[in-house]
């Protein structure tokens, strides 16, 4: 188990300054990894990434520079999923690049980002954080302007 804490939010200061309603899951991550290291959790219980998540990590994931805390063989990637009433049904839940989030935050009223770390080798995955981005304006008011 690595002693380093995971970086929760993407590195962009502009994005971090716009994030609101942040929920950080670092303590849950630490508890899970501590339980695994102590033998209280088998690897199969924590390395259970679904095929869709592994595919998203492969094609849309962003390298973190951190090694997997479970297998220590592969580099973790981060995937950002966006959900909100402002998206069309086919775009809701889409994996998006960190750079795309800042543009969306300036255009859309409100949406939630779920940031997940994934190891493509052992299938470790964990929700790092969720936060709300957007202009904060009501949809009706923005549509008239």
Secondary structure, DSSP 8 states (H G I E B T S, - for coil): --SS----S-S-HHHHHH-EEEEE-HHHHHHHHHHHHTTSS-HHHH----HHHHHHHHHH-EEEEEE-TTTSSSEEEEEEEEE-TTS-TTTTTEEE-HHHHHHHHHHSS-EEEEEEEE-TTT--EEEEEEEEES----HHHHHH-
